[in-house]
Amino acid sequence: MNSSRYTITSVPPGGLEGRYPGELYTPSAREYFEPGVPEYPCHDRTIKVTRCGRICIGTRKINLSTVFAGQYVGVREVADEVWLVSFLEYDLGFFDRELNKVEPVGRNPFAPKVLPMLPE
């Protein structure tokens, strides 16, 4: 078996005329505007997701995801004691009175369960 050795060195890219990207960087002249709180007119309430990715409703803490930390989500009761969580125009999932996490919207964990028939 033939093994080759490669030496990796830090070489500035050729397209930058021998300079490093950090040497050419300049901050943007445009000011950043943080988007406002989205409106959820078809939902019961708008809730800000905590830094640890939870939705707090009263004393309840429902786990969503840290991906949504600091963002606002809409919460709407879709059935008796079952709520839908949405982010902008996307439905994320459901939670109920007892479950303290959001289950994906692809499968409703609160739908009636139908057991398969057993062969005789």
N, C-alpha and C positions, 0 to 999 in steps of 0.2 A: 504494500500500500504506500502510495506516495503522499506525503503531507507537505503542505505549503505553509509558510509563515507570512502573515500580512502585518504591516505596520500601519496603524491608523494615526494620522496626524491631523491637527486642526489647521486646515487651509482655507483661506477666504474664498468664497465662490468667485468664479471668473466673471460673472455678469455684473459684479459690483466694483469692478476695476481694482481688485486687490484689497478692498476694504471690507470690514465686518459689518453685518446689519446694524449692530448697536452704534456704530460710528455714523451711520446715516439717518438714524431714527430722529424724527421730529414729532412732537405731540400734535394731535389734530387741532385745527383752529375752530372746529365746530363745537359748540357746547352740547353736553349730553343732557337730555331731558328724560327723567324717569317717567315711564308711563303711569297714568293715573289708575285709580282703583276701577277694575272692570265692573260693569253693571250686569246683574243677573235678574232681569225683570220677571222671568218665569220661575224663579226660585224663592223659597221662603226666607232665606237669609244669605248674607255674604260674610264669610269668615276668613280671617287671615291665618295661614298655616304657620305654626310655631317653628323656631329654629331646628327643633328636633323632629319636624315632620308630622306634627299632630294637629288635629282639629279639636279645639276645646269648646264644648257646649255645656255651660254650667260647670258642674264638677266632673263631667265625663271627658276623657281624653281618647280620641279615636285616632289610631295610627294610620297615616296615609303614606307619605314618603318624604325623605329629606330633599328630594328633587324639587318639591314645591315649597320649600322653606321660604317664608317671607312673601309668598304669593297669596292672592285672594281666590277662594273657590266659592262656588254656589252650592247650597244644600237645599234639597227639596224633598218633602215627604211624598213618596209615590204610592205607598200602600200603608195600611195601618201599621205604625211603628217600623216602617222601612223607608230609608232615605237614600236619595241619589246624590252623589257628589260630582260636580262638573267643574272643569277648568276651561275658561273661555267657551268655545263651542263644542268641547269634547266631554262626553260623559265618561268619568273615570271608573266608577263602581258604586256599590251599595254597602250600607251598614244597617244593622237593626238595633233594637233596644239592648240586646245582650252582647253582641259582637263588638269588640273595641278595635276593629280594623276594617279597612275598606276592601271588599272583595271585588275583583275585576268585573267590569260590565259585561264581558263576553258570556259569562254564565251567572245566572241569578241564583245565589245560594239560598234564597228564600222561597224559590218556586216549590210547588208541591212535589214531593218525592214519589215516583212511581216505581215500584219494585217489579223486576221481571217475573214472569210466571215460571214456576218450576215444572219441568217435564215429569209426567207420571211414569 
